Amino acid sequence: MFIEIETFEEFTQLKEKEPALLGYFSTEACNVCKVLKPKVAELIKAEFPKIKMAYVKSDVLPEVAAQHQVFAAPTILIFLDGREYIRKSRNIGISELHREIERPYSMMFEE
C-alpha cells in the first residue's frame, strides 16, 4: 500500500531508489482524494505491482508539493528511473490512468 511521506528527503530518496514510484499528493480537506486513493491503490496492486506508492499530504509537506510543482489536489505523479513520466491532476479517471501507465510499465518490467 501507500508509504506516508514524512520528509522531503524521504521522498527524494524513494524517487532515486525505486525504479517506479507513484506519488499521490492530497490534502486533508479533499473529499475527492479520499475516494480516489483506494481506487488508485487497487489498480496499482492488481495491475502494476512493481510500482511503489507514496502518499504526500500537500498541506503538511508543502515543500515536497512545491518542489514538484503540485498546486492542486489530488495530483498523481509517476516517476520511472527517477524522472517524472506521468502527471495527472484534479479529474483523474482510473481507466485513463491505467492506459497511460500500461505501455511504459510493460517496456520497463516485462520482457
C-alpha positions as CSV (number, residue, x, y, z in Angstrom):
1,M,0.0,0.0,0.0
2,F,1.0,3.6,0.4
3,I,4.1,4.8,2.2
4,E,3.2,8.0,4.0
5,I,6.0,10.5,3.4
6,E,7.2,12.5,6.4
7,T,10.1,14.5,5.0
8,F,11.3,16.0,1.7
9,E,14.4,13.8,1.9
10,E,12.4,10.7,2.3
11,F,10.5,11.4,-0.9
12,T,13.7,12.3,-2.8
13,Q,15.4,9.0,-1.6
14,L,12.4,7.0,-2.8
15,K,12.5,8.6,-6.2
16,E,16.2,7.8,-6.6
17,K,16.0,4.3,-5.1
18,E,12.8,2.9,-6.7
19,P,12.7,2.1,-10.4
20,A,8.9,3.1,-10.4
21,L,7.2,5.3,-7.9
22,L,3.7,6.8,-7.8
23,G,3.4,9.9,-5.7
24,Y,-0.2,10.6,-4.6
25,F,-0.5,14.3,-3.4
26,S,-3.5,15.2,-1.4
27,T,-4.8,17.3,1.4
28,E,-7.0,16.5,4.4
29,A,-9.8,18.8,3.1
30,C,-10.0,17.0,-0.2
31,N,-13.0,14.6,-0.3
32,V,-12.4,13.5,-3.9
33,C,-8.9,12.5,-2.8
34,K,-10.3,10.2,-0.1
35,V,-12.5,8.4,-2.6
36,L,-9.8,8.1,-5.3
37,K,-6.9,6.9,-3.2
38,P,-8.2,3.4,-2.5
39,K,-9.1,3.0,-6.2
40,V,-5.6,4.0,-7.3
41,A,-4.1,1.7,-4.7
42,E,-6.2,-1.2,-6.0
43,L,-5.3,-0.5,-9.6
44,I,-1.6,-0.4,-8.8
45,K,-1.7,-3.5,-6.6
46,A,-3.6,-5.5,-9.2
47,E,-2.1,-4.4,-12.5
48,F,1.3,-2.8,-11.7
49,P,2.7,-4.4,-8.6
50,K,6.3,-3.2,-9.1
51,I,5.3,0.4,-8.7
52,K,5.9,1.7,-5.1
53,M,3.2,4.1,-3.9
54,A,4.0,7.2,-1.7
55,Y,1.3,9.4,-0.1
56,V,2.2,13.1,0.4
57,K,0.0,15.4,2.4
58,S,0.5,18.6,0.5
59,D,-0.8,20.7,3.4
60,V,1.6,19.1,5.8
61,L,4.6,19.0,3.5
62,P,4.2,22.0,1.2
63,E,7.9,21.9,0.3
64,V,7.5,18.5,-1.4
65,A,4.5,19.6,-3.3
66,A,6.1,22.9,-4.4
67,Q,9.3,21.3,-5.4
68,H,7.3,19.1,-7.8
69,Q,5.0,21.9,-8.9
70,V,1.9,20.3,-7.4
71,F,-0.7,23.0,-6.7
72,A,-3.9,21.0,-6.9
73,A,-5.4,18.0,-5.1
74,P,-5.4,15.2,-6.0
75,T,-2.3,15.0,-8.1
76,I,-0.6,11.8,-9.2
77,L,3.0,11.8,-10.4
78,I,4.6,8.7,-11.7
79,F,8.4,8.5,-11.8
80,L,10.3,6.0,-13.8
81,D,14.0,5.7,-13.1
82,G,13.8,8.9,-11.0
83,R,12.2,11.1,-13.7
84,E,8.6,12.2,-13.9
85,Y,6.8,10.4,-16.6
86,I,3.1,10.9,-16.0
87,R,1.2,13.7,-14.3
88,K,-2.5,13.6,-13.5
89,S,-4.3,16.3,-11.6
90,R,-7.9,17.0,-10.4
91,N,-10.2,15.0,-12.7
92,I,-8.5,11.6,-12.7
93,G,-10.1,8.6,-14.3
94,I,-8.9,5.1,-13.2
95,S,-9.2,3.6,-16.7
96,E,-7.3,6.6,-18.2
97,L,-4.6,6.2,-15.6
98,H,-4.4,2.5,-16.4
99,R,-3.9,3.2,-20.1
100,E,-1.2,5.7,-19.5
101,I,0.8,3.5,-17.2
102,E,0.4,0.3,-19.2
103,R,2.9,0.9,-22.0
104,P,5.9,2.4,-20.1
105,Y,5.4,-0.2,-17.3
106,S,5.4,-3.1,-19.8
107,M,8.5,-1.7,-21.5
108,M,10.3,-1.4,-18.2
109,F,9.3,-4.5,-16.4
110,E,8.1,-7.1,-18.9
111,E,10.2,-8.8,-21.4
